């Protein structure tokens, strides 16, 4: 009896233990040591066979935990004993045993539980980056069209087009045209492999062999090259005082989003068509930003701001841009990108061509998230308040730049930040950090936190299209979201969910749909001419 009681006491103690990196690494070593028994290429092949097996629906596929399967592939590749010859292939049963060990990582106190994040919303963000942003997005040709609208009018000899051609070997327009063809190939998830010959046959004469090879090379790596790319990130983490193998990997966004095709002989194998779509959607931005972030953002920032302004223009609401705001407040003043007037409300809009850092996506620390948001959401709050405090009093409804009864802030981002609203932001990083931003009078938060929303450009386009088609007004949409977020039962994670709860369909703007259709028709014409 004493032994039984002792065991119960020990089990209770273990169950109450907090997560530790050592516990994670111990479990990782168990998986690593089992992986070392098998041939690396065979492990990768078995994992992809498991992922690519037919499934009933998307939910059936998600139950396979593709993010963990890709993490297992990653660990197989980066191991110091990877590619050692004369090892056997895993059986189906042995692969399932490995995958079960991967799933156990989340239940063995080897990863942080939600309560071990500074705020539970930080846990939700990490999960969203890993799963929602990749595996639960609708594949759309509009994503390619949006890039054409971003970069289509850039000068031929300008920085963006020249640099992209230098680093990839292919011109931006040609890259995006071939992206459409590749997306068509993998759109429904049934196809798993593409070859240069497929492009050459399909688009006979329309693209050179050099262009097709360069295009596929930008999106692919051999297994050995993938290993080196992942080790480069490991070395970067180590240089920053982090572990190469750490519990944050359990929630990381797969590195295969940077090279979703694995080259094997003449074949390019797609690891997952959703991961490929996410790569194509942001490839130009990510590649050029990685080359020289400061220089690229100096060129892309104005393009993104111009694109956001087009969406604002189509709402039909009166607004003034940053240039006019500065004319009125002084060229040296801090300004917001746009000020929209909607009845008795001011809506401050700031375009932030920002991307969340690798660490910021899965961080459990509010301080690290705050650092990651300094130049985006937090800066927008400071800019909006700087303008708000200087707005003149007036009762003339024709004047846009004046005090109004209600104030809102929308921060439009290039990609997901997953902080949603001002209230969520405050919960994640601490309200005091936001108030301190306002300088001399930190207590005077004149735009209520609940009146602040951070949304992607796609969500902003959904909102703008709903306004343009008279489905809802801007202030009605924001007030509906605020009402939703008042109580946990109706609170939403993304702004698009607020529109859906208001029975508004998520429609993309006419100019984007038209661009997508034109490009697809042009692709179809090239195919028809080649077939003829």
C-alpha positions in Angstrom: 0.0 0.0 0.0 2.8 2.4 0.8 4.4 1.7 -2.6 1.1 2.5 -4.3 0.7 5.7 -2.4 4.2 6.7 -3.2 3.6 6.1 -6.9 0.4 8.2 -6.9 2.3 11.0 -5.2 5.1 10.8 -7.7 2.7 10.8 -10.6 0.9 13.8 -9.2 4.3 15.6 -8.9 5.2 14.7 -12.5 1.8 15.9 -13.8 2.3 19.2 -12.0 5.8 19.8 -13.3 6.2 22.8 -15.6 7.5 22.5 -19.1 11.2 22.4 -19.5 13.5 22.5 -22.5 15.4 19.6 -21.0 12.3 17.5 -21.0 11.6 18.5 -24.6 15.1 17.6 -25.7 14.9 14.3 -23.9 11.8 13.4 -25.9 13.3 14.8 -29.1 16.3 12.5 -28.6 14.0 9.5 -28.4 12.6 10.4 -31.8 16.0 11.3 -33.2 17.5 7.9 -32.1 14.7 6.0 -33.7 15.1 8.1 -36.9 18.8 7.2 -37.0 18.0 3.6 -37.6 16.5 4.4 -41.0 17.6 5.7 -44.4 17.0 9.5 -44.5 15.5 9.5 -48.1 13.3 6.6 -47.2 12.0 8.5 -44.1 11.2 11.5 -46.2 9.5 9.4 -48.9 7.4 7.5 -46.3 6.3 10.8 -44.7 5.3 12.3 -48.1 3.5 9.0 -49.0 1.5 9.3 -45.7 0.7 13.0 -46.4 -0.2 12.4 -50.0 -2.5 9.4 -49.5 -6.1 10.1 -50.6 -8.3 11.7 -48.0 -12.1 12.3 -47.7 -12.0 16.0 -47.0 -9.8 18.7 -45.6 -10.6 17.7 -42.0 -9.5 14.2 -42.7 -6.2 15.6 -44.0 -5.8 17.9 -41.0 -6.1 14.9 -38.7 -2.8 13.7 -40.1 -1.2 16.7 -38.5 0.8 17.7 -41.6 2.8 20.3 -39.6 4.2 17.5 -37.4 4.9 15.3 -40.4 6.9 18.1 -41.9 8.7 18.7 -38.6 9.6 15.0 -38.6 11.1 15.4 -42.1 13.0 18.4 -40.9 14.5 16.5 -38.0 15.4 13.6 -40.2 17.3 16.0 -42.6 19.2 18.0 -40.0 20.5 15.1 -38.0 24.3 14.8 -38.0 23.9 11.2 -39.1 21.5 12.0 -42.0 22.2 10.3 -45.3 24.4 7.7 -43.7 24.4 4.8 -46.3 23.3 1.2 -45.8 20.3 1.9 -43.6 16.9 0.3 -44.0 13.6 2.0 -44.9 10.9 2.3 -42.2 7.9 0.0 -42.4 4.4 1.5 -42.3 4.1 0.5 -38.7 7.5 2.1 -37.8 6.5 5.3 -39.5 3.2 5.4 -37.5 5.1 4.8 -34.3 7.3 7.8 -35.1 4.3 10.0 -35.9 2.7 9.0 -32.6 5.8 10.0 -30.8 5.6 13.4 -32.6 2.0 13.8 -31.4 3.0 12.9 -27.8 5.3 15.9 -27.8 2.3 18.0 -27.1 1.1 15.9 -24.1 4.3 15.1 -22.2 5.0 18.4 -20.5 7.7 18.8 -23.2 6.1 21.8 -24.8 4.5 24.9 -23.2 0.9 24.6 -22.3 -1.4 27.6 -22.9 -1.1 28.6 -19.2 2.7 28.9 -19.7 2.5 31.7 -22.2 2.4 35.2 -20.9 -1.1 35.3 -22.2 -3.2 32.5 -23.7 -3.6 34.6 -26.9 0.1 34.2 -27.5 -0.5 30.4 -27.6 -3.4 30.9 -30.1 -1.1 33.1 -32.3 1.5 30.4 -32.4 -1.0 27.8 -33.4 -2.6 30.1 -36.0 0.8 30.7 -37.7 1.5 27.0 -37.8 -1.9 25.7 -38.9 -4.4 28.3 -40.0 -2.1 30.5 -42.1 -0.9 27.4 -44.1 -3.4 24.6 -44.0 -6.8 26.2 -43.6 -6.6 28.9 -46.2 -8.6 28.9 -49.4 -6.3 28.6 -52.5 -7.0 31.5 -54.7 -5.6 32.8 -58.0 -6.3 36.3 -56.6 -3.2 36.1 -54.5 -1.1 36.0 -57.7 -3.2 38.9 -59.2 -2.6 41.0 -56.1 1.2 40.6 -56.6 0.8 41.7 -60.2 -1.0 44.8 -59.0 1.8 45.4 -56.4 4.7 45.0 -58.7 3.2 45.3 -62.3 3.9 49.0 -62.7 7.3 49.1 -61.1 9.9 50.4 -63.6 11.7 47.8 -65.7 15.1 49.1 -64.6 14.1 49.8 -61.0 15.4 48.2 -57.8 12.6 45.6 -57.3 12.5 44.1 -60.8 16.2 44.3 -61.3 17.0 42.7 -57.9 14.4 40.0 -58.3 15.8 39.0 -61.7 19.4 39.0 -60.3 18.6 36.7 -57.3 16.2 34.3 -59.1 17.3 34.4 -62.8 13.7 35.2 -63.9 11.8 38.4 -64.5 8.9 39.1 -62.0 6.1 39.0 -64.5 7.3 35.7 -65.9 7.7 34.3 -62.4 4.1 35.2 -61.6 2.8 33.8 -64.9 4.5 30.5 -64.3 3.2 30.6 -60.7 -0.3 30.6 -62.1 0.4 27.5 -64.2 2.0 25.8 -61.2 -1.0 26.7 -59.0 -3.3 25.3 -61.6 -1.3 22.1 -61.5 -1.6 21.6 -57.8 -4.8 23.5 -57.1 -7.0 20.6 -56.1 -4.3 18.7 -54.2 -4.5 15.6 -56.4 -1.3 16.1 -58.2 1.9 15.7 -56.3 4.8 16.0 -58.8 5.7 18.4 -61.6 8.6 18.3 -64.1 10.3 20.8 -66.4 8.9 18.7 -69.2 5.4 19.3 -68.0 5.9 23.1 -68.4 7.7 22.7 -71.7 4.9 20.6 -73.1 2.1 22.7 -71.7 3.6 26.0 -72.6 5.5 25.0 -75.7 7.6 27.9 -76.9 6.0 30.5 -74.5 8.9 30.2 -72.0 12.5 29.3 -72.4 14.1 26.3 -70.7 16.2 28.7 -68.7 13.1 30.5 -67.4 11.4 27.2 -66.4 14.5 25.9 -64.7 15.1 29.2 -62.9 11.4 29.3 -61.8 11.5 25.8 -60.4 14.9 26.3 -58.7 13.5 29.3 -56.8 10.8 27.1 -55.2 12.8 23.9 -54.7 15.7 22.3 -53.0 17.2 18.9 -53.0 17.2 17.1 -49.7 20.8 18.0 -49.1 20.1 21.7 -49.9 17.0 21.6 -47.6 19.3 20.3 -44.8 21.7 23.2 -45.3 18.9 25.8 -45.4 17.5 24.5 -42.2 20.9 24.4 -40.5 21.4 28.0 -41.5 18.4 28.9 -39.4 19.7 26.8 -36.6 23.0 28.6 -36.7 21.2 31.9 -36.6 19.2 30.8 -33.5 22.4 29.7 -31.8 24.0 33.0 -32.6 21.1 34.7 -30.9 21.4 32.5 -27.7 18.7 30.1 -28.6 18.8 26.3 -28.9 18.7 24.8 -32.3 16.3 22.1 -31.1 13.8 23.7 -28.8 10.2 23.4 -27.8 9.2 26.3 -30.0 9.7 24.0 -33.0 6.6 22.2 -32.0 4.6 25.3 -32.9 6.8 26.7 -35.6 5.7 27.5 -39.1 7.3 24.9 -41.3 10.5 26.0 -43.1 9.2 24.2 -46.2 7.0 27.2 -46.8 10.3 28.7 -48.3 10.9 25.7 -50.6 7.7 23.7 -51.0 9.1 21.6 -53.8 11.7 18.9 -53.1 13.8 18.0 -56.1 14.4 14.3 -56.8 16.0 13.6 -60.1 13.8 15.1 -62.8 10.9 15.4 -60.5 9.8 18.3 -58.2 7.7 16.9 -55.4 5.2 19.2 -53.7 5.3 18.7 -50.0 1.8 20.1 -49.6 -0.3 22.2 -52.0 -1.4 24.6 -49.2 2.2 25.2 -48.3 3.0 25.8 -51.9 0.2 28.3 -52.2 1.4 30.2 -49.1 4.9 30.3 -50.7 3.7 31.6 -54.0 1.5 34.2 -52.3 4.4 35.9 -50.6 7.5 34.7 -52.5 8.6 38.0 -54.1 8.2 39.9 -50.8 10.0 37.3 -48.8 12.8 36.8 -51.2 13.6 40.5 -51.7 13.1 41.2 -48.0 15.6 38.5 -47.2 18.1 40.0 -49.6 18.1 43.5 -48.1 15.1 44.3 -45.8 15.8 48.0 -45.4 16.3 48.7 -49.1 13.4 46.5 -50.2 11.0 48.1 -47.7 12.0 51.6 -48.8 10.7 50.6 -52.3 7.8 48.4 -51.4 6.3 50.5 -48.6 5.0 53.2 -50.9 3.6 50.5 -53.3 1.7 48.9 -50.5 0.4 52.3 -49.3 -0.8 53.1 -52.8 -2.6 49.7 -52.9 -4.3 50.4 -49.6 -5.4 53.8 -50.9 -7.0 52.2 -53.9 -9.2 50.1 -51.6 -10.1 53.3 -49.6 -11.0 55.1 -52.8 -13.4 52.4 -53.9 -15.4 52.8 -50.6 -16.5 56.2 -51.8 -15.8 57.7 -48.4 -14.1 61.1 -48.0 -10.5 60.8 -46.9 -7.2 62.6 -47.0 -3.8 61.0 -47.5 -0.6 61.5 -45.5 0.7 64.2 -47.9 -2.2 66.4 -47.3 -2.1 65.7 -43.5 1.5 66.9 -43.4 0.6 70.0 -45.5 -1.8 71.0 -42.8 0.2 69.9 -39.8 3.7 70.6 -41.0 6.2 68.5 -43.0 8.1 67.6 -39.8 5.0 66.4 -38.0 4.1 62.7 -37.3 1.3 61.7 -39.6 -0.9 58.7 -40.3 -1.2 57.3 -43.9 -4.9 58.1 -44.2 -7.8 59.8 -42.4 -11.3 58.7 -43.4 -14.4 60.5 -42.4 -17.6 58.5 -41.9 -20.5 60.6 -40.6 -19.4 61.6 -37.0 -16.4 59.3 -36.9 -12.8 59.6 -37.8 -11.1 56.4 -38.9 -7.3 56.6 -38.9 -5.8 54.0 -41.3 -2.1 53.1 -41.5 -0.6 50.8 -44.1 2.2 48.6 -42.7 4.0 46.4 -45.2 5.1 44.4 -42.2 5.9 40.7 -41.6 6.2 39.0 -38.3 9.6 37.7 -37.5 10.3 34.0 -37.1 10.7 34.3 -33.3 7.7 36.6 -33.1 5.3 34.0 -34.6 5.8 31.4 -31.9 6.9 33.5 -29.0 5.5 32.9 -25.5 6.9 36.2 -24.3 5.0 39.5 -24.3 8.2 41.4 -24.5 9.4 39.6 -27.6 6.0 40.2 -29.3 6.2 43.9 -28.4 9.6 44.2 -30.0 8.2 42.5 -33.1 5.4 45.0 -33.3 7.3 48.2 -32.7 7.4 49.3 -36.4 3.9 48.1 -37.2 0.9 48.0 -34.9 2.5 50.0 -32.0 3.9 52.7 -34.3 0.5 53.1 -35.9 -1.1 53.8 -32.5 1.5 56.5 -31.9 1.0 58.0 -35.3 -2.8 58.1 -35.1 -2.7 59.8 -31.7 -0.2 62.4 -32.9 -2.6 63.4 -35.6 -5.7 63.2 -33.4 -4.4 65.6 -30.8 -3.8 68.2 -33.5 -7.1 68.0 -35.3 -9.0 71.4 -35.3 -12.5 71.8 -34.1 -15.2 72.4 -36.7 -18.8 71.7 -37.4 -18.5 71.9 -41.2 -19.4 68.3 -42.4 -17.4 68.9 -45.7 -14.1 69.2 -43.8 -12.5 65.8 -43.4 -9.6 66.8 -41.2 -11.4 67.9 -38.0 -12.5 66.6 -34.6 -15.3 64.1 -34.5 -17.2 62.4 -31.8 -15.8 58.9 -32.3 -12.3 57.7 -33.3 -11.1 54.4 -34.7 -7.8 53.0 -35.9 -7.3 50.4 -38.6 -3.8 49.1 -39.2 -3.6 47.3 -42.5 -0.8 44.8 -42.7 0.8 43.0 -45.6 0.5 39.6 -43.9 -1.0 38.2 -40.7 0.1 39.6 -37.3 -2.6 37.7 -35.5 -3.3 40.3 -32.8 -6.7 41.3 -34.1 -7.7 44.2 -32.0 -6.3 46.8 -29.6 -7.8 44.8 -26.7 -6.0 41.6 -27.8 -2.8 43.6 -28.4 -3.0 45.0 -24.9 -3.6 41.6 -23.4 -0.6 40.2 -25.2 1.9 42.8 -24.5 0.4 44.8 -21.6 -1.7 47.9 -21.8 0.9 50.0 -20.0 3.3 49.5 -22.9 0.7 51.0 -25.3 0.1 54.0 -23.0 3.8 54.7 -22.6 4.1 55.1 -26.3 2.0 58.3 -26.1 4.8 60.1 -24.4 4.1 63.1 -22.3 0.5 62.1 -21.4 0.4 58.3 -21.4 -2.9 58.2 -19.5 -4.6 60.0 -22.4 -5.5 57.1 -24.7 -8.0 59.0 -26.9 -8.6 56.1 -29.3 -10.1 53.4 -27.1 -8.3 50.1 -27.3 -11.5 48.4 -28.4 -11.7 50.8 -31.3 -8.4 49.6 -32.8 -8.2 46.7 -35.3 -5.3 45.2 -37.1 -6.2 43.4 -40.3 -4.5 42.0 -43.4 -4.8 43.7 -46.7 -7.1 40.9 -47.8 -9.4 41.5 -44.9 -9.3 45.2 -45.5 -10.3 44.5 -49.1 -13.2 42.4 -47.9 -14.3 45.3 -45.7 -13.9 47.9 -48.5 -15.9 45.8 -50.9 -18.7 45.4 -48.4 -18.8 49.2 -48.0 -18.7 49.8 -51.7 -21.6 47.5 -52.3 -23.7 49.2 -49.5 -23.8 46.0 -47.4 -22.6 47.9 -44.4 -21.0 51.2 -43.5 -17.4 51.5 -42.1 -18.5 52.5 -38.7 -21.2 49.9 -38.6 -18.7 47.2 -39.4 -16.3 48.4 -36.7 -19.1 48.8 -34.1 -20.3 45.3 -34.9 -16.8 43.9 -34.4 -16.5 45.9 -31.1 -19.8 44.4 -29.9 -18.7 40.9 -30.9 -15.5 41.3 -29.0 -17.2 42.5 -25.8 -17.8 39.0 -24.5 -15.7 35.8 -25.0 -18.6 33.9 -26.4 -18.8 36.0 -29.5 -15.2 37.3 -29.7 -13.4 36.6 -33.0 -9.8 35.8 -33.8 -9.7 37.5 -37.2 -11.6 40.5 -38.6 -13.0 38.5 -41.5 -15.0 36.5 -38.9 -16.7 39.7 -37.8 -17.9 40.3 -41.3 -19.2 36.7 -41.6 -21.0 37.1 -38.3 -22.7 40.2 -39.8 -23.9 38.0 -42.7 -21.6 39.7 -45.1 -20.0 37.5 -47.8 -16.3 37.8 -48.1 -16.0 39.3 -51.6 -12.8 40.4 -53.2 -12.7 43.8 -54.9 -13.7 44.0 -58.6 -10.3 45.3 -59.7 -8.6 42.2 -58.1 -11.1 39.7 -59.5 -10.8 41.3 -62.9 -7.0 41.2 -62.8 -7.1 37.5 -61.9 -9.5 36.7 -64.7 -7.5 38.6 -67.2 -4.3 36.7 -66.3 -6.1 33.3 -66.3 -7.6 34.1 -69.7 -4.1 35.1 -71.0 -2.7 31.8 -69.7 -5.6 29.9 -71.3 -4.9 31.7 -74.6 -1.3 30.7 -74.5 -2.3 27.1 -73.8 -4.8 27.1 -76.7 -2.3 28.5 -79.1 0.2 25.9 -78.1 -2.3 23.1 -78.4 -3.3 24.4 -81.8 
